[in-house]
Amino acid sequence: MSNENVNGEQLSPTDFLAKKYFDQAEKSFTGDGVPVDFAKAAAGYAQSAKLGYTPAIFSLGVCYIRGMGVKHDEQRAYELIKQAADMGNLDAQFTLGHFYFDGSVVERDYDKAAKIFRDAADKNHPGGLNDLGFCYQRGLGVEQDQEKAFDCFYRAAEAEFAAAQNNVGDCYNFGRGVKADGEKAYLYYYRAAQNGYAIAQNNVGMCYLNGRGVKPDFAQAVHWFEEAGKLGNPVAVANLGFCYESGRGVEKNAEKAVQLYTIAADADSAPGQYNLAKALRDGNGVKADPERAFSLFKRSAEQQFPVAFAELAACYEQGIGTKPDAELAAKYAELAKTAGYPAASATESDEIKE
């Protein structure tokens, strides 16, 4: 057998063996012709990494980040990612930026993260473009610039980077850095949804639910909420619950709605907590429990879910599940007003959730 790589270049025996271990690990990781086995994949990456194969060092680092085949270990992941980055691996260099952005292992440094993302973006790395766009959108490590953010998202989206396609959809939906256009928002959400991006699948569902950029179609809304829910998106599960509660696209079923709201709330979804709280307050599909309703409204409000502010204000004003407190009622009423929800009982489907 000739020791050649994919470009026809001669490999040393060590590099050839390292690549062989890596290729076998990739098959176990993706299920290419063999059953998916993350532990076997991680072990193969480790064998290849010991021989100095850069892609394997990076992939092993990703395994430690995600806890796939090995125990989750941010410190070990950082060491491997940095090693691969220092060896010139572009994916590793981009990923290294996340450690500085998140501050989980190294000290948070938005300036350094943005520089790393910019370096990757300059090499047309889709992830680097997308994350640099996020930095521009929020003004983190760079001066805030919505138009530059849109440009970064757009370039990454055209490279079929699903997260960026969803972000372009958000820009068109909310008029960030570009003129608002509901139809274009829907089209980019749909592209990302077709690429398996759960957040976008939820957003497509919201477009169909509210007729935003596309003709209303409750059955399609349910379909996309279900698809996103299968991928573990708790907001989509909450929105599916709303469909069951209101009978949109499915037969009305308050009990089923409560089951879905509970799943979403347990996953710390603010919309799930909010809608479960309403059901518990009103006794809709479940036995009324004002104290638990108040607690869930509070948890939702703590996540800055705006409609929860109005409900929490009502709880404090009327003594629902808690002692009346005029001062706190006024505080949350003002927060609700500032967020554009001056009255309680706003519906879950008012706005696409990001």
Buried (B, 14 or more C-beta within 10 A) or exposed (E): EEBEEEEEEEBEEEBBBBBBBBBBBBBBBEEEEEEEBBEBBBBBBBBBBEBEBBBBBBBBBBBBBEEBBBEEBBEBBBBBBBBBBEBEBBBBBBBBBBBBBEEBBBEEBBEBBBBBBBBBBEEEBBBBBBBBBBBBBEEBBBEEBBEBBBBBBBBBBEBEBBBBBBBBBBBBBBEBBBEEBBEBBBBBBBBBBBBEBBBBBBBBBBBBBBEBBBEBBBEBBBBBBBBBBEEEBBBBBBBBBBBBBBEBBBEEBBEBBBBBBBBBBEBEBBBBBBBBBBBBBBEBBBEEBBEBBBBBBBBBBEEEBBBBBBBBBBBBBEBBBBEEBEEBBEBBBEBBBEBEBBEBEBEBBEBBBE
